[in-house]
Amino acid sequence: DGGITQSPKYLFRKEGQNVTLSCEQNLNHDAMYWYRQDPGQGLRLIYYSQIVNDFQKGDIAEGYSVSREKKESFPLTVTSAQKNPTAFYLCASSRQAGGSYNEQFFGPGTRLTVL
Amino acid sequence: AQSVAQPEDQVNVAEGNPLTVKCTYSVSGNPYLFWYVQYPNRGLQFLLKYITGDNLVKGSYGFEAEFNKSQTSFHLKKPSALVSDSALYFCAVSLYSGGGADGLTFGKGTHLIIQP
């Protein structure tokens, strides 16, 4: 059963703590993405990666970090520098790094709440 | 910079009636356009896309969209709405960069409510 998994589904964090969100895909996709969703604001791109060991900042990368050590995995760390981290985080992947016309497949999301 | 506008926060349609969810875009080049649907507390599901060619694109669940270059629009349509179509709909755009997949720019979303 192919797809994208994100864990955990719900995550609670105290202020000042770093937290890592997991994203794994078994679709053999080259490109992976992280988006943040806030009510009424749509999705905004945090980071993306076209190949292993390479990634680029998106529109709102400040306070976040990523790694891409394996093709299947693209974890996102929300650091204490992120001013307003409470949001719904979505991971996605797409088939071909060379083509921005390929549709993205999304995971089920992680809802992060800072207490 | 590219942008997407979805001018309606909410669209209400009676079941069985045709529906339209509006989307306009702004890019400096030829766009790739997408529609996605999101059910509560879930990820996004791909509905359809326009790359090139025929301006009328057909997608999943009976949805279609028409690309209009002169009006820079990509409205989502369905001839007969179902209650199960009620969800949050996103329009998105990407631009060929020559180097790879750069991520999508999304509109703010439109809540579609189908009334029985």
Interface residues (C-beta under 8 A of the other chain):
Chain A: I4 Q6 D30 A31 Y33 Y35 G40 Q41 G42 L43 R44 L45 Y48 Q50 Q56 G58 L90 A92 S94 Q96 A97 G98 G99 S100 Y101 N102 E103 Q104 F105 F106 G107 P108 G109 R111
Chain B: D9 Y32 F34 Y36 N41 R42 G43 L44 Q45 F46 K49 I51 F90 A92 S94 L95 Y96 S97 G99 G100 A101 D102 G103 L104 T105 F106 G107 K108 G109
